Amino acid sequence: MNRLFLFIILFVAASCESNEFDFETSDTIVVEAYLHENQPVTLFEVSQLIPIIPEDGEDYRISDAEVYLHWNDESFQLTHTTVDEEEGFYYYEGTDLEITQGETYSISIDYFGKTTIAYTTVPVKPEGVSMNYETISIEPIDDFEDLADRNPDDFDPIEVYWNNPGGERYFYIVAENIESNPSDINELFDIGEFEIITPPTNLDVYNINPFQISQYGTHRIIIYSVNQEYVDLYESSEEDSRNLTEPLSNIENGLGIFTSFSSDTLYLEVTR
């Protein structure tokens, strides 16, 4: 179950104060849809709102909706697919749909005898992206003496920069090792794969402590530019659901999120 779906379920369990939706039934569309600049349209998720008292064995994902993406006075119908044997995902099969920064797109879904609509404008790609190191060397930890000698203060932070005058825009960072079979820095303990996903920030720098890095090889660092609706969704999902009075949504005649991203990518080599 994804984060947005869980958030809506938590809200429904906590409050029924909205006059717009009937939370005792499931005839409300829930959408989770993302566009990314210069990438194909994949995995738009469409489901029904899970009622307060769900029916046993009922699948609330929707596999037979008419889902369209609209851009530049054209309509592009999406095709249903399954993911990990779960229904309710849609994608665009063609190659004639461009996702471009600064362009506005809309989604429409015909179901339950009504049309659910949402809009998003693809944000401008992050500018001035750079970092202070492209390669760092870290000694392996082969025994407990190596571990005892390791001090986080021995490492300069890896500083990732981008332009954000006045803090007017929001970004988030994803950093991960992209080797198919990376070797571990710490041979004593299985720390697992290295991955960082940050909350949205309106700063212009993010510091990665090399002490956090657990594997050698190539690391990909993606700086995402995000819209306000994504920031609002993230902040709302972090709240205590008992304090919510209405579900956050930018969907007309439905619930959920339709938003877009653009990004730039840096690479960091971690060597012995």
Phi, psi and omega in degrees: 000130184278171189296317181295315180300318179296319180301316181293321178297318178298320178297314183298323180290338186261333189207144176227039187272351182289140177268351186273325184239145177263106185279001175271349177240178183237022182269047174232132179284137171242126186240137167227107189220133183229138172248143176232131180310131175063022176235156179296158177274114184224149166055050164287127184257129182231130180211176174265152173296126178286123182290169181302319178244092182290151177281139180300131176076002181282132176263116186267007174278147185250123183247356186236027178277156170267108185247124181235143168250132185244132179203136173056044179064019176237155179242135183238114182280134180269154183251139180285145173214168176250150178231120182052042177067014176258140181276175167094018179245142184229148179212166178257126185279334187281180179239008185262009179255117181256134175256110192235139179299141180086347180272147179258136181233153175229156176238141175226140182228120178265115180193156182056028178072018178215168181249123177266131188228147172206160184227151171208148174246126183293123183290162178292141180300143177304140182245155177066030183286130180198171172210161189281342177227140170255338178221137173227153178244133181230129178289141178290157174256102184261338181211178185290336176293319175300319181294319181293329181279347184283129182230126180304331181287350179285349185249133170286142179292149171273113186259119179257127185242154170203163180277135175203068182302129178074002180063033186278339183247163181242147182218160164219161188241137171237124178234132183204154173281132184248014176288146179288329180214072186287149175269148184277145173286318180264109180275354183275323185229149176274096182278334179097182183290145178276128176203136175234130171230115186268159167293163174300142180221148173253022173277184180233018179205147173222133182257129173254123177279118180304338178297337179283338186287129188251353187221153174274165175111198183274131177242134178260131179240113183252128176256115182261133169267130187233160179269168182297327181295328177290318178300314180298318179298314181298313182295323179291323181289342177276349182284161171290122185299338180290343181265358183279144177249341176201149182285137176290137182195145169243028182255127175274134184062035179182191179228160174122208186217137169228112185215180186213161183223157162227162187205164168225157190230138173240162179230138179238128176262128178248116184242165174287000000 
